[in-house]
Amino acid sequence: MTEIIESENCFCQLASGSKGNALYVKGGETAVLFDCGLSGRELERRMAERGLDPTTLSAVVISHEHTDHVGGAGVVCRRFGIPLFITDATRTGSTKKLGKTKSMDIQTMECGRRFSVGDLEIHPFSISHDAADASGFRVTTPGGSVLGIATDLGVAGHLVKEHLSGCDALVLESNHDPVRLYANPHYPWPLKQRVRSRVGHLSNEEAATLLDALDRHRLSHLVLAHLSEENNTPELALEAAYRVLNGSNTSITVAMQHRPIPVLSF
């Protein structure tokens, strides 16, 4: 059963995890896809499942060059004739993954410099990850509602806290439980070190610590994203977040790899 979008400002995490990421955001009359690590066919299937129309997309915005974030972006941009917003360094690292870029409208964005796509104002900011020029985003709608997006980051410094404070909704990484990570027999030691490093991924407790440091007086929705299928569980991620948000009016949703979350208004 498809869902009806009742608000002009809404978002939907279509996929989240190491096998593919895609976030739909709509503000006013403009819809944008943040990251596209799904195939064109799978993206359309998941959007249809939530009553979303891919032909209304105005652009794709890329956070960094890892395949689970950029793998389907070229196909989607060419199929729907929409521009791709990407930093120069991320584009360089994505050339083979994007495919035939000569037939694409590629727009260069810079961390720290705001730009607009239709009704949406997008402010990319630098995050700490093992990528060429990884970005988080602060997205503002015509009415002033704000969505913060920060996944794939190893540490949350002052800049991240500044851009994620005062948001109405937040998509935040809660990747792993360190105990489960270190006990995982399938992860070699260098990979465990990479995940736990300053350019890796936030643990549940690190995500909770970041939340605790934010101005949350407007925060109505929190989406915990990029959970590791092997080194985390929704219950553990929720437990850490609830310790900070217990007693607040903030709803918490866990984004999953294989199905989209409900469409949320903000």
C-alpha positions, 0 to 999 in steps of 0.5 A, a space after each residue: 500500500 502506497 503512502 500519501 504525502 500530506 506535507 510539502 516538507 518531508 523525507 524518506 530514507 529509502 535505503 541505509 547501510 553498506 549495501 546502498 544508501 538513498 535519502 529522498 527530501 522534499 521541500 516546497 515544490 522541490 524533491 532531491 535525492 541525497 546519495 544514490 547507491 541503489 540501482 535505478 530499478 530498485 530506487 524506483 521500486 522503493 519510491 513507489 512503495 512509499 508513494 513517491 514519484 521519481 520523475 519529480 526529482 530535481 537533482 541528486 546530491 552526493 556525500 562522498 565517492 564510496 559505491 554504496 552512496 554513488 553507485 546508481 547516481 549516474 544511471 538515475 541522473 541520465 534516466 530522469 535528466 536531472 543534475 548531479 551535485 558533487 564536489 570536485 574531489 568526490 567526482 574524481 573518485 567517482 568517475 568509473 562509478 558514474 559511467 558516461 559523465 559526458 551526457 550528464 549535467 554535473 554541478 560542482 558544489 563546495 563544502 562550506 558554500 550554500 547552494 539552492 536546488 529549486 525551493 531547497 537551500 543546501 549547505 554541505 559541510 565537511 565531515 571526517 571519513 576516509 573519502 576524498 571530500 566527504 560531506 554532511 548536509 543542512 537542508 532548509 525548506 522555504 518555510 524555514 524547516 531544517 533537516 540535518 544529514 550526517 552519516 559516514 563520519 568517524 568523529 563529530 567535531 565542532 563543525 558537525 555540532 554547529 550544523 546539526 544543532 537546531 534542526 527539525 529533523 535529523 538523519 544521523 549515523 549510529 553504525 555499530 556497537 564496539 563490543 560486537 565489532 571487536 568480537 566479530 570473527 568475520 572482520 579482520 583487525 585492520 577493518 575493525 580499526 578502520 571502523 573505529 578510527 577518526 575517519 570511520 563510523 560513529 558507534 551507538 554511544 558516539 551518536 548518543 554523545 553527539 545528540 546530547 551536545 546538540 540544540 534539540 529544542 526543535 527536533 521532532 524526528 530522529 532517524 538512526 542511519 547506516 546501522 551495520 548488519 553484523 555489528 549492531 542491532 536496532 535495539 542497541 542503537 535505540 537504547 543509546 538514543 533513548 538515554 538522551 531523548 527519553 522524555 522528549 517529544 522526538 520520535 526515533 526511527 531506525 533506517 534499514 538496508 532492505 526497506 524504506 522507512 515511512 515518509 516523515 514530515 518536518 
